[in-house]
Amino acid sequence: MASSKDYLKFILEQLSDLNEISYRAMMGEYILYYRDKIIGGIYDDRLLVKPVKSAVEYIQNPLYELPYDGAKEMILVENVDSKNYLAGLFNAMYDDLPARKSKKVK
């Protein structure tokens, strides 16, 4: 099941206090970027983030889910109604995220 544009719009509004949030559509789902690093995505109208140490500590009792068959587990963010919570989570995670890989020139 693909994610709806309405859910994407809702999540982007919840993240509107943060600078440099962007996304890329991919196979009916959305990859989310924070300051040019992949932080997670929207899969089946669920916000999932990478399971970095800071996210596990921030969420405390994380629920791990698969974004799609064959993928690595990610953490489900259940508290999407709080802008402050989401901003705190994304800011806490930023330093633990790997830098975006540059595309190789052919």
Phi and psi restraints in degrees (value plus and minus 20) as a CYANA .aco file:
   2 ALA   PHI     -99.8   -59.8
   2 ALA   PSI     136.7   176.7
   3 SER   PHI    -100.5   -60.5
   3 SER   PSI     129.1   169.1
   4 SER   PHI    -105.9   -65.9
   4 SER   PSI     130.9   170.9
   5 LYS   PHI     -86.0   -46.0
   5 LYS   PSI     -48.7    -8.7
   6 ASP   PHI     -84.3   -44.3
   6 ASP   PSI     -61.6   -21.6
   7 TYR   PHI     -87.6   -47.6
   7 TYR   PSI     -60.0   -20.0
   8 LEU   PHI     -78.1   -38.1
   8 LEU   PSI     -67.8   -27.8
   9 LYS   PHI     -80.2   -40.2
   9 LYS   PSI     -60.7   -20.7
  10 PHE   PHI     -81.3   -41.3
  10 PHE   PSI     -68.6   -28.6
  11 ILE   PHI     -83.9   -43.9
  11 ILE   PSI     -62.7   -22.7
  12 LEU   PHI     -82.5   -42.5
  12 LEU   PSI     -56.8   -16.8
  13 GLU   PHI     -85.6   -45.6
  13 GLU   PSI     -61.1   -21.1
  14 GLN   PHI     -84.1   -44.1
  14 GLN   PSI     -47.4    -7.4
  15 LEU   PHI    -116.8   -76.8
  15 LEU   PSI     -11.8    28.2
  16 SER   PHI     -85.9   -45.9
  16 SER   PSI     -36.5     3.5
  17 ASP   PHI     -96.7   -56.7
  17 ASP   PSI     -33.7     6.3
  18 LEU   PHI    -114.5   -74.5
  18 LEU   PSI     122.1   162.1
  19 ASN   PHI    -104.8   -64.8
  19 ASN   PSI     132.0   172.0
  20 GLU   PHI      45.0    85.0
  20 GLU   PSI      20.8    60.8
  21 ILE   PHI    -111.6   -71.6
  21 ILE   PSI     110.4   150.4
  22 SER   PHI    -162.9  -122.9
  22 SER   PSI     151.2   191.2
  23 TYR   PHI    -167.9  -127.9
  23 TYR   PSI     143.5   183.5
  24 ARG   PHI    -158.8  -118.8
  24 ARG   PSI     109.5   149.5
  25 ALA   PHI     -93.8   -53.8
  25 ALA   PSI     117.8   157.8
  26 MET   PHI    -169.5  -129.5
  26 MET   PSI      90.9   130.9
  27 MET   PHI      32.0    72.0
  27 MET   PSI      24.9    64.9
  28 GLY   PHI      63.5   103.5
  28 GLY   PSI     -20.0    20.0
  29 GLU   PHI    -141.2  -101.2
  29 GLU   PSI    -198.9  -158.9
  30 TYR   PHI    -154.9  -114.9
  30 TYR   PSI     107.3   147.3
  31 ILE   PHI    -109.7   -69.7
  31 ILE   PSI     111.2   151.2
  32 LEU   PHI    -123.6   -83.6
  32 LEU   PSI     117.7   157.7
  33 TYR   PHI    -139.0   -99.0
  33 TYR   PSI     120.7   160.7
  34 TYR   PHI    -145.9  -105.9
  34 TYR   PSI      97.9   137.9
  35 ARG   PHI      28.6    68.6
  35 ARG   PSI      27.6    67.6
  36 ASP   PHI      52.1    92.1
  36 ASP   PSI      -4.2    35.8
  37 LYS   PHI    -139.3   -99.3
  37 LYS   PSI     121.1   161.1
  38 ILE   PHI     -91.2   -51.2
  38 ILE   PSI     102.8   142.8
  39 ILE   PHI    -127.3   -87.3
  39 ILE   PSI     -43.2    -3.2
  40 GLY   PHI     145.3   185.3
  40 GLY   PSI    -165.8  -125.8
  41 GLY   PHI    -193.6  -153.6
  41 GLY   PSI     156.6   196.6
  42 ILE   PHI    -130.4   -90.4
  42 ILE   PSI      99.3   139.3
  43 TYR   PHI    -150.5  -110.5
  43 TYR   PSI     103.0   143.0
  44 ASP   PHI      30.3    70.3
  44 ASP   PSI      24.7    64.7
  45 ASP   PHI      36.2    76.2
  45 ASP   PSI      18.9    58.9
  46 ARG   PHI    -149.2  -109.2
  46 ARG   PSI     118.2   158.2
  47 LEU   PHI    -108.2   -68.2
  47 LEU   PSI      96.8   136.8
  48 LEU   PHI    -139.3   -99.3
  48 LEU   PSI     118.9   158.9
  49 VAL   PHI    -141.7  -101.7
  49 VAL   PSI     140.8   180.8
  50 LYS   PHI     -83.2   -43.2
  50 LYS   PSI     123.5   163.5
  51 PRO   PHI    -104.4   -64.4
  51 PRO   PSI      33.9    73.9
  52 VAL   PHI     -96.5   -56.5
  52 VAL   PSI     139.6   179.6
  53 LYS   PHI     -73.6   -33.6
  53 LYS   PSI     -63.8   -23.8
  54 SER   PHI     -85.1   -45.1
  54 SER   PSI     -53.7   -13.7
  55 ALA   PHI     -89.3   -49.3
  55 ALA   PSI     -61.8   -21.8
  56 VAL   PHI     -81.2   -41.2
  56 VAL   PSI     -62.3   -22.3
  57 GLU   PHI     -89.3   -49.3
  57 GLU   PSI     -60.3   -20.3
  58 TYR   PHI     -87.3   -47.3
  58 TYR   PSI     -64.0   -24.0
  59 ILE   PHI     -99.5   -59.5
  59 ILE   PSI     -44.0    -4.0
  60 GLN   PHI      54.4    94.4
  60 GLN   PSI     -83.0   -43.0
  61 ASN   PHI    -137.6   -97.6
  61 ASN   PSI      51.4    91.4
  62 PRO   PHI     -89.0   -49.0
  62 PRO   PSI     126.9   166.9
  63 LEU   PHI    -124.8   -84.8
  63 LEU   PSI     100.8   140.8
  64 TYR   PHI    -113.3   -73.3
  64 TYR   PSI     114.4   154.4
  65 GLU   PHI    -159.0  -119.0
  65 GLU   PSI     138.1   178.1
  66 LEU   PHI    -110.3   -70.3
  66 LEU   PSI     109.9   149.9
  67 PRO   PHI     -87.7   -47.7
  67 PRO   PSI     -53.5   -13.5
  68 TYR   PHI    -183.0  -143.0
  68 TYR   PSI     143.9   183.9
  69 ASP   PHI     -77.5   -37.5
  69 ASP   PSI     112.5   152.5
  70 GLY   PHI      67.7   107.7
  70 GLY   PSI     -22.8    17.2
  71 ALA   PHI    -110.0   -70.0
  71 ALA   PSI     145.9   185.9
  72 LYS   PHI     -97.8   -57.8
  72 LYS   PSI     130.9   170.9
  73 GLU   PHI     -84.2   -44.2
  73 GLU   PSI     126.1   166.1
  74 MET   PHI    -148.8  -108.8
  74 MET   PSI     150.5   190.5
  75 ILE   PHI    -116.1   -76.1
  75 ILE   PSI     108.5   148.5
  76 LEU   PHI     -97.5   -57.5
  76 LEU   PSI     108.4   148.4
  77 VAL   PHI    -117.3   -77.3
  77 VAL   PSI      89.3   129.3
  78 GLU   PHI    -108.3   -68.3
  78 GLU   PSI     -47.9    -7.9
  79 ASN   PHI    -110.0   -70.0
  79 ASN   PSI      42.2    82.2
  80 VAL   PHI    -104.5   -64.5
  80 VAL   PSI     -26.0    14.0
  81 ASP   PHI    -102.9   -62.9
  81 ASP   PSI     -30.7     9.3
  82 SER   PHI    -125.4   -85.4
  82 SER   PSI      92.1   132.1
  83 LYS   PHI     -81.4   -41.4
  83 LYS   PSI     -61.4   -21.4
  84 ASN   PHI     -83.8   -43.8
  84 ASN   PSI     -61.1   -21.1
  85 TYR   PHI     -82.4   -42.4
  85 TYR   PSI     -67.9   -27.9
  86 LEU   PHI     -83.9   -43.9
  86 LEU   PSI     -62.0   -22.0
  87 ALA   PHI     -82.6   -42.6
  87 ALA   PSI     -62.9   -22.9
  88 GLY   PHI     -83.0   -43.0
  88 GLY   PSI     -62.3   -22.3
  89 LEU   PHI     -82.0   -42.0
  89 LEU   PSI     -70.5   -30.5
  90 PHE   PHI     -83.1   -43.1
  90 PHE   PSI     -61.0   -21.0
  91 ASN   PHI     -86.3   -46.3
  91 ASN   PSI     -58.9   -18.9
  92 ALA   PHI     -84.3   -44.3
  92 ALA   PSI     -56.3   -16.3
  93 MET   PHI     -98.1   -58.1
  93 MET   PSI     -46.1    -6.1
  94 TYR   PHI     -71.3   -31.3
  94 TYR   PSI     -69.0   -29.0
  95 ASP   PHI     -87.5   -47.5
  95 ASP   PSI     -43.2    -3.2
  96 ASP   PHI    -104.8   -64.8
  96 ASP   PSI     -30.2     9.8
  97 LEU   PHI    -103.3   -63.3
  97 LEU   PSI     121.0   161.0
  98 PRO   PHI     -90.2   -50.2
  98 PRO   PSI     132.0   172.0
  99 ALA   PHI     -85.9   -45.9
  99 ALA   PSI     131.1   171.1
 100 ARG   PHI     -86.0   -46.0
 100 ARG   PSI     114.6   154.6
 101 LYS   PHI     -96.4   -56.4
 101 LYS   PSI     117.3   157.3
 102 SER   PHI     -99.9   -59.9
 102 SER   PSI     127.0   167.0
 103 LYS   PHI     -95.9   -55.9
 103 LYS   PSI     117.8   157.8
 104 LYS   PHI     -98.9   -58.9
 104 LYS   PSI     117.4   157.4
 105 VAL   PHI    -104.4   -64.4
 105 VAL   PSI     110.5   150.5
